[in-house]
Structure formats: C-alpha cells, structure tokens
Amino acid sequence: MWQIYGQEHITRQLDAAIRADRMSHAYLLVGPPHIGKMALAVGMAQAANCLSRGRRSATAGRPRGSGVAASERAASSGLFGPGGGPGEDSPESLFGAVEGAELAPVTDGGDDAGAGSGPAPCGQCSQCLRVADGMHPDIRIVGVGTGDAEDVNRRDIRIEQVREIESFLNLTAFEGSCKVLILDGAELMNTAAANALLKTLEEPPADSMLLLLTASEDALLPTIRSRCSALYLKPVAKADLQERLTRDYAADSETAEKVARLSRGCFGQAVTALRDSQALEQLEADLERLQEVCESGLDVRFEYAAEVANRFSRDREAARQLLFLWLRWWRDLLLVKEGAEEYLHNADRSMPLRLQASRLSTGQVVEFIKRINRSLQALDANANPRLTLEALMLGLP
C-alpha cells in the first residue's frame, strides 16, 4: 500500500523486487524538491521491515509509544519556500497524509495480526505503523545539520555524520529485519563525507539499506551513483494533478489550475499551497519585487542583490528558490518571444510578460537565462553571494 501519488512506474518496479526478495542495498531517489522523495523513502523503509513479507520483528507486539510524530518532523516548509531538508517532500506526514488517506485500523488480533498475508508495505502491522510515526529504532534520517545545535547554520553533510551512519548500519537490528538509512540532500555531502560513504556503499553491512535522496544527481560523485539503483520521480501531469486537487482536496477549479501549474507537477507542493495561503501570497510578493527590479536602475538592483545575499546567508535554499523563480520568469519571456504562450508558467501575468518581452531581443533573453544558471552554479560552488548577485544584476538587460 504505497502512500505516494503519480509514481506508479517506481512502485511497480519496487513491488516486483519485493516479491522476488531482491531489493537493492542502496537506492538513489532523484527528483525536484517536494516531488515525493521522502514519502517514497519512508514507504521503502516500511516495505523492508513489513511483517506481511513473512518476517517477524524482534519485538512483535510492542505497544506504540508517544513522542514526536513523523508528521511533525516531515512538515513541508511551503510551496515556494526552501526545500531540501528532512521531510521536504511530504506536506503533512511521512505516511498517510501525503495521499489524503487514513491508516487502516489494526485488527483485534494485535499489532501483528495478518502478518505475512499481503503485499508490502501493508501499512497496518506494527513495523509499518512505527516507521510512519517516526518511532522505529532501525530507521534513521540524516541531513544537513542533523545532530547540530539549533543556532548552527550548516551548508553541507559532514564526514562526522557519515561515520555515525557507518556505526548505525553496523549495529544489529534492534526491532525490525532491516536497518534503513535515509540520507536527505545527498548532493550536499562535502568531499570527505562522500568518499567515506563510498566505502560503505562498496561493502554494505548485512541487513541494511541506504536511501540517498537528491534533487541534483550530477552533483554526486559518479562512483556513488554507479553503486546505487536509481529511481527517478516524475512530475505529475498538470491535468491529473488539477483533477485530484479538485476531487480530493475540495479546491475550486480556478485555484486547482493555478496551484497545479505553479507546483510544476510536485504533489507535495500543491497540497501545501492549498493548506497555506501565505505561500501563494509570498509568491505574488516575490513576483512583484522581481518586476520592480527589472524596471529599475542600478541602485534598486544592487539593493535587491543585497537582500537576496542576506537571505542566502540565513537560508541558502530559500535564496536558490528565488533565483529559480527568476529563471522561470525569463523562460516565460523567451516563450512569449517565440509565440508559445500556451506553455507559460506565470500564465496569469501574460500582460506584463508581453510588455517586458517587447523591449528585449531573443538574444538578450537567452543570455540572461545563461547568467542566472551561471550564478546558481557559482553559489553552489560557495562563491561570494553578494558579488555573485551584484554581477547578475549588472547583466540584467
């Protein structure tokens, strides 16, 4: 019972591997933020330990305790806010709420009633429920800043974290049949951490599985990619997503169309936008500011560069998402220039797009798109944010 929408090409592949008992020791889950990578990873952790596979846990029947639920740890940061942190794909919970579904009730026979009688993950046995609640001792999620003090603003995954991963995987499973490590934002490993993880991938401990989540496959070492089975999550078609939001989330047709378009096929983003009106309001404010900067002189442009640089120092991913907003705007300008307005991302702003496009040549639009991409690459390579963004504003036609 996979609790993820629009990724049937992956769940069919995993179902076959589970039936044949041939799940890989390491998977690379690739897709943009909020596409469903974390929800899929949690489902795979459930499948690896699910009692419906005919295995019994070391502590079958142990009551489910209290504590911080997975839904709290997996709350999304918003449709257009930062992504990439632990739980960034799931708008409400690591299990049921992604799909708007409820867990089936446990039968009177106890937590493990019905074990070994159905497909994995069943979503009902004690193992599936404890994974969903974020309480399973054999499942661990590691990302940027995991284990750090709250005031530490980390930018990468460090070798110390990878060494802790190795220690965890070398332990005997405490409760389930498989230890599962979910590495969220694997592309953010520094060089030392990546090389250390490579040794673990080459000689994986018994009864363990590594799930590497990434929005940028090319940022990983080729040797790491070659040792993982890759699963590529695809955006949901706009019409399908719009229909689902209207049917299951009571969205009116206009709102569903706008959210489906702006979420770019990412189901988690779409659901979060419906439940958080501030996300759409922030998008409108960012777009208004973008248009103002495009029409202003160097003083306003340099002021804006300073604003984004300050945001980058506080929240790296939020600033990157703002540059992606610029990238989508200039893509729309190029579509207007080429007479393909039916594909506009910001279709509700077609008039200002046409006005701006009329003052630009196709060459200018293409060149500035390249500048934005180069700026993103420079920031990912730890270039000075203020200088990088000022250079970008200087090149704004």
C-alpha positions as CSV (number, residue, x, y, z in Angstrom):
1,M,0.0,0.0,0.0
2,W,2.2,2.8,-1.3
3,Q,1.3,6.2,0.0
4,I,2.6,8.2,-2.9
5,Y,0.8,9.7,-5.9
6,G,1.9,9.7,-9.5
7,Q,4.9,7.5,-9.3
8,E,3.4,4.1,-10.4
9,H,6.4,3.4,-12.6
10,I,8.5,3.2,-9.5
11,T,6.1,1.4,-7.2
12,R,5.6,-1.3,-9.8
13,Q,9.3,-1.8,-10.0
14,L,9.6,-2.0,-6.2
15,D,6.7,-4.4,-6.0
16,A,8.4,-6.8,-8.3
17,A,11.7,-6.5,-6.3
18,I,9.8,-7.1,-3.0
19,R,8.0,-10.2,-4.4
20,A,11.4,-11.6,-5.6
21,D,13.1,-10.6,-2.3
22,R,15.7,-8.7,-4.4
23,M,15.6,-5.2,-3.1
24,S,18.9,-3.4,-3.6
25,H,21.2,-2.4,-0.7
26,A,21.3,1.2,-1.9
27,Y,18.9,3.4,-3.9
28,L,19.2,6.8,-5.3
29,L,15.9,8.7,-5.3
30,V,16.1,11.6,-7.8
31,G,13.6,14.4,-8.2
32,P,12.9,18.1,-7.5
33,P,12.0,19.3,-4.0
34,H,8.5,18.3,-2.8
35,I,8.1,15.7,-5.6
36,G,7.7,12.8,-3.0
37,K,11.2,11.5,-2.4
38,M,10.8,11.4,1.4
39,A,7.4,9.8,1.2
40,L,8.8,7.2,-1.1
41,A,11.8,6.6,1.1
42,V,9.6,6.1,4.2
43,G,7.4,3.6,2.2
44,M,10.5,1.7,1.2
45,A,11.7,1.6,4.9
46,Q,8.2,0.2,5.7
47,A,8.4,-2.4,2.9
48,A,11.9,-3.5,4.1
49,N,10.5,-4.3,7.6
50,C,6.9,-5.0,6.9
51,L,5.5,-8.2,8.6
52,S,3.5,-9.0,5.5
53,R,6.7,-10.2,3.9
54,G,6.6,-13.2,6.3
55,R,9.2,-11.8,8.7
56,R,8.6,-11.1,12.4
57,S,10.1,-8.2,14.2
58,A,12.4,-8.7,17.2
59,T,9.8,-7.1,19.5
60,A,6.5,-8.1,17.8
61,G,3.5,-6.8,19.7
62,R,5.4,-4.0,21.4
63,P,3.0,-1.1,22.0
64,R,3.3,2.0,20.1
65,G,4.5,4.8,22.3
66,S,4.1,8.5,22.2
67,G,6.7,11.1,21.2
68,V,7.2,13.4,18.2
69,A,5.2,12.0,15.3
70,A,6.6,11.8,11.9
71,S,4.0,14.2,10.6
72,E,5.6,16.9,12.8
73,R,9.1,16.2,11.6
74,A,8.1,16.0,7.9
75,A,6.1,19.2,7.7
76,S,6.8,21.0,4.5
77,S,8.3,24.5,4.6
78,G,5.8,25.7,2.0
79,L,5.2,25.7,-1.7
80,F,7.7,28.3,-2.7
81,G,9.8,28.3,0.4
82,P,13.0,26.4,1.0
83,G,13.2,22.7,0.2
84,G,15.8,20.0,0.7
85,G,15.6,19.5,4.4
86,P,14.4,16.3,6.1
87,G,10.8,15.7,5.2
88,E,10.8,18.3,2.4
89,D,8.6,16.1,0.1
90,S,5.7,15.4,2.4
91,P,3.2,18.2,3.1
92,E,1.8,16.7,6.3
93,S,3.2,13.4,7.3
94,L,5.7,10.7,6.3
95,F,2.9,8.2,5.5
96,G,-0.8,8.7,5.1
97,A,-1.4,12.4,4.8
98,V,0.6,12.7,1.6
99,E,-2.2,10.9,-0.2
100,G,-5.0,12.2,2.0
101,A,-5.6,8.6,3.1
102,E,-6.0,7.1,6.6
103,L,-4.3,4.2,8.0
104,A,-6.4,1.1,8.1
105,P,-7.3,0.0,11.6
106,V,-5.4,-2.7,13.3
107,T,-7.4,-5.9,13.7
108,D,-8.3,-7.2,17.1
109,G,-5.6,-9.9,16.8
110,G,-2.9,-7.4,17.9
111,D,-0.3,-5.3,16.2
112,D,0.9,-8.1,14.0
113,A,-2.4,-9.7,13.0
114,G,-2.4,-10.6,9.4
115,A,1.4,-10.5,9.1
116,G,2.6,-12.4,6.1
117,S,-0.7,-12.3,4.3
118,G,-0.5,-9.3,1.9
119,P,1.8,-7.1,-0.2
120,A,4.4,-4.9,1.4
121,P,4.2,-2.3,2.8
122,C,0.8,-3.2,4.3
123,G,0.5,0.0,6.4
124,Q,-1.1,-1.9,9.3
125,C,1.4,-4.1,11.0
126,S,3.4,-2.8,14.0
127,Q,6.5,-2.2,11.9
128,C,4.8,-0.1,9.3
129,L,3.0,1.9,11.9
130,R,6.1,2.6,13.9
131,V,8.0,3.7,10.8
132,A,5.1,6.0,9.9
133,D,5.1,7.5,13.4
134,G,8.9,8.2,13.2
135,M,9.5,5.9,16.2
136,H,11.3,2.9,14.7
137,P,14.8,2.4,16.1
138,D,16.1,0.8,13.0
139,I,15.2,3.8,10.7
140,R,17.3,6.9,10.7
141,I,17.1,10.1,8.7
142,V,20.2,12.2,8.2
143,G,20.5,15.6,6.5
144,V,22.3,18.9,6.7
145,G,22.6,20.0,10.4
146,T,21.3,16.7,11.8
147,G,22.5,16.5,15.4
148,D,23.8,20.1,15.4
149,A,22.8,22.8,17.8
150,E,19.9,24.9,16.6
151,D,22.0,28.0,16.1
152,V,24.4,26.3,13.7
153,N,23.7,27.1,10.1
154,R,25.3,24.2,8.2
155,R,25.7,24.1,4.5
156,D,26.8,20.5,3.9
157,I,26.7,17.0,5.3
158,R,30.0,16.3,7.2
159,I,32.2,13.3,7.5
160,E,31.3,13.0,11.2
161,Q,27.7,12.4,10.1
162,V,28.8,9.7,7.7
163,R,30.8,8.0,10.4
164,E,27.8,8.0,12.6
165,I,25.9,6.4,9.7
166,E,28.5,3.7,9.5
167,S,28.2,3.0,13.2
168,F,24.4,2.8,13.0
169,L,24.4,0.4,10.0
170,N,27.0,-1.9,11.6
171,L,24.7,-2.4,14.6
172,T,22.4,-5.4,14.8
173,A,18.8,-4.5,14.0
174,F,17.0,-3.8,17.3
175,E,13.4,-4.3,16.3
176,G,12.9,-4.9,12.6
177,S,14.6,-7.1,10.0
178,C,16.4,-4.3,8.1
179,K,18.2,-1.1,9.2
180,V,17.4,1.7,6.8
181,L,19.4,5.0,6.5
182,I,17.7,7.9,4.6
183,L,20.2,10.5,3.5
184,D,18.3,13.6,2.7
185,G,20.0,16.0,0.4
186,A,22.8,13.6,-0.6
187,E,24.2,16.1,-3.1
188,L,25.2,18.3,-0.1
189,M,27.9,15.9,1.2
190,N,31.3,17.5,1.2
191,T,34.2,15.7,-0.4
192,A,35.4,13.9,2.7
193,A,31.9,12.7,3.6
194,A,31.2,11.5,0.0
195,N,34.4,9.5,0.0
196,A,33.6,8.0,3.4
197,L,30.1,7.0,2.3
198,L,31.6,5.4,-0.9
199,K,33.4,2.8,1.3
200,T,30.1,1.9,3.0
201,L,28.4,1.5,-0.4
202,E,31.1,-0.8,-1.6
203,E,30.9,-3.0,1.4
204,P,27.4,-2.6,2.8
205,P,26.6,-4.2,6.2
206,A,24.2,-7.1,6.2
207,D,20.5,-6.4,6.5
208,S,20.8,-2.8,5.8
209,M,19.6,-0.4,3.1
210,L,20.8,3.1,2.2
211,L,18.4,5.6,0.5
212,L,20.0,8.6,-0.9
213,L,17.6,11.5,-1.7
214,T,18.8,14.1,-4.2
215,A,17.5,17.0,-6.3
216,S,20.8,17.1,-8.3
217,E,22.1,13.8,-9.4
218,D,25.0,15.3,-11.3
219,A,26.3,16.8,-8.0
220,L,27.1,13.4,-6.7
221,L,30.3,11.5,-7.3
222,P,30.0,9.2,-10.3
223,T,31.3,6.4,-8.2
224,I,28.5,6.9,-5.7
225,R,25.8,7.0,-8.5
226,S,27.2,3.8,-10.0
227,R,26.7,1.9,-6.8
228,C,23.1,2.8,-6.3
229,S,19.9,1.7,-8.1
230,A,18.4,5.0,-9.4
231,L,14.7,5.7,-9.1
232,Y,13.6,8.8,-11.0
233,L,10.5,10.6,-9.6
234,K,8.5,12.3,-12.4
235,P,6.2,15.4,-12.1
236,V,2.5,14.6,-12.3
237,A,0.7,15.8,-15.4
238,K,-1.0,19.2,-14.8
239,A,-4.5,17.9,-15.8
240,D,-4.2,14.9,-13.5
241,L,-3.0,17.0,-10.6
242,Q,-5.7,19.6,-11.1
243,E,-8.3,16.9,-11.2
244,R,-7.0,15.3,-8.0
245,L,-6.9,18.6,-6.1
246,T,-10.5,19.3,-7.1
247,R,-11.8,15.9,-6.3
248,D,-9.9,15.0,-3.1
249,Y,-9.0,18.4,-1.6
250,A,-12.2,20.4,-2.4
251,A,-10.3,23.0,-4.4
252,D,-12.3,25.2,-6.8
253,S,-11.3,24.8,-10.4
254,E,-9.5,28.1,-10.7
255,T,-7.4,27.6,-7.6
256,A,-6.7,24.0,-8.6
257,E,-5.5,25.1,-12.0
258,K,-3.2,27.8,-10.6
259,V,-1.7,25.5,-7.9
260,A,-1.2,22.6,-10.3
261,R,0.6,25.0,-12.8
262,L,2.8,26.7,-10.2
263,S,3.7,23.5,-8.4
264,R,5.2,22.1,-11.6
265,G,3.8,18.7,-11.1
266,C,5.0,18.3,-7.5
267,F,2.2,16.9,-5.5
268,G,3.6,17.9,-2.1
269,Q,4.0,21.5,-3.2
270,A,0.4,21.6,-4.5
271,V,-1.2,20.2,-1.3
272,T,0.9,22.5,0.9
273,A,-0.2,25.5,-1.2
274,L,-3.8,24.7,-0.7
275,R,-3.4,24.5,3.0
276,D,-1.1,27.5,3.4
277,S,-2.4,30.7,1.7
278,Q,0.7,32.5,2.8
279,A,2.8,30.5,0.3
280,L,0.8,31.9,-2.7
281,E,0.9,35.4,-1.1
282,Q,4.7,35.2,-0.8
283,L,4.9,34.1,-4.4
284,E,2.9,37.1,-5.5
285,A,5.1,39.5,-3.4
286,D,8.3,37.9,-4.9
287,L,7.0,38.3,-8.4
288,E,6.0,41.9,-7.8
289,R,9.5,42.6,-6.5
290,L,11.1,40.8,-9.5
291,Q,9.1,43.0,-11.9
292,E,10.1,46.2,-10.0
293,V,13.8,45.3,-10.2
294,C,13.6,44.6,-13.9
295,E,12.2,48.1,-14.5
296,S,14.5,49.9,-12.1
297,G,18.0,51.4,-12.2
298,L,21.3,50.1,-10.7
299,D,20.6,51.4,-7.2
300,V,17.4,49.3,-6.8
301,R,19.1,46.3,-8.4
302,F,22.1,46.5,-6.0
303,E,19.7,46.8,-3.1
304,Y,17.9,43.7,-4.3
305,A,21.2,41.9,-4.6
306,A,22.0,42.7,-1.0
307,E,18.5,41.5,0.1
308,V,19.0,38.1,-1.7
309,A,22.6,37.8,-0.4
310,N,21.3,38.3,3.2
311,R,18.6,35.7,2.6
312,F,21.2,33.3,1.3
313,S,23.3,33.7,4.5
314,R,20.3,32.8,6.6
315,D,18.6,30.3,4.4
316,R,20.6,29.0,1.4
317,E,17.8,27.1,-0.2
318,A,15.3,29.9,0.1
319,A,17.6,32.2,-1.9
320,R,18.2,29.5,-4.5
321,Q,14.4,29.1,-4.9
322,L,14.2,32.8,-5.5
323,L,16.7,32.5,-8.3
324,F,14.7,29.6,-9.8
325,L,11.7,32.0,-9.7
326,W,13.8,34.4,-11.9
327,L,14.7,31.5,-14.2
328,R,11.1,30.6,-14.7
329,W,10.1,34.2,-15.4
330,W,12.8,34.6,-18.1
331,R,11.8,31.3,-19.5
332,D,8.3,32.7,-19.9
333,L,9.8,35.8,-21.6
334,L,11.5,33.5,-24.1
335,L,8.2,31.7,-24.7
336,V,6.5,35.0,-25.4
337,K,9.2,36.0,-27.8
338,E,8.8,32.7,-29.7
339,G,5.0,32.7,-29.7
340,A,4.4,29.8,-27.4
341,E,2.4,31.5,-24.7
342,E,0.3,28.4,-24.0
343,Y,3.2,27.0,-22.1
344,L,3.7,30.0,-19.8
345,H,4.5,29.2,-16.1
346,N,3.1,32.5,-15.0
347,A,0.1,32.5,-17.3
348,D,-1.8,34.9,-15.0
349,R,0.9,37.6,-15.7
350,S,0.9,37.3,-19.5
351,M,0.3,41.1,-20.0
352,P,3.5,42.3,-18.0
353,L,5.4,39.5,-19.7
354,R,4.4,40.7,-23.2
355,L,5.3,44.2,-22.3
356,Q,8.7,43.3,-21.0
357,A,9.4,40.9,-23.9
358,S,8.6,43.7,-26.4
359,R,11.6,45.7,-25.1
360,L,14.0,42.8,-25.4
361,S,15.6,40.8,-28.1
362,T,15.6,37.0,-28.1
363,G,19.4,37.1,-27.7
364,Q,19.2,39.3,-24.6
365,V,16.7,36.9,-23.0
366,V,18.8,33.8,-23.8
367,E,21.9,35.5,-22.5
368,F,20.3,36.5,-19.2
369,I,19.0,32.9,-18.7
370,K,22.5,31.7,-19.0
371,R,23.6,34.3,-16.5
372,I,21.1,33.1,-13.9
373,N,22.3,29.5,-14.4
374,R,25.9,30.5,-14.0
375,S,25.0,32.4,-10.9
376,L,23.3,29.3,-9.4
377,Q,26.4,27.2,-10.2
378,A,28.7,29.8,-8.6
379,L,26.6,29.9,-5.4
380,D,26.6,26.1,-5.3
381,A,30.4,26.3,-5.5
382,N,30.5,28.7,-2.5
383,A,31.2,31.9,-4.4
384,N,30.6,35.2,-2.5
385,P,26.8,35.7,-2.6
386,R,26.9,39.5,-2.6
387,L,29.4,39.7,-5.5
388,T,27.7,36.9,-7.5
389,L,24.2,38.6,-7.2
390,E,25.6,42.1,-8.0
391,A,27.2,40.7,-11.1
392,L,23.9,39.1,-12.1
393,M,22.1,42.5,-11.6
394,L,24.7,44.3,-13.7
395,G,24.0,41.9,-16.5
396,L,20.2,42.5,-16.3
397,P,19.1,44.0,-19.7
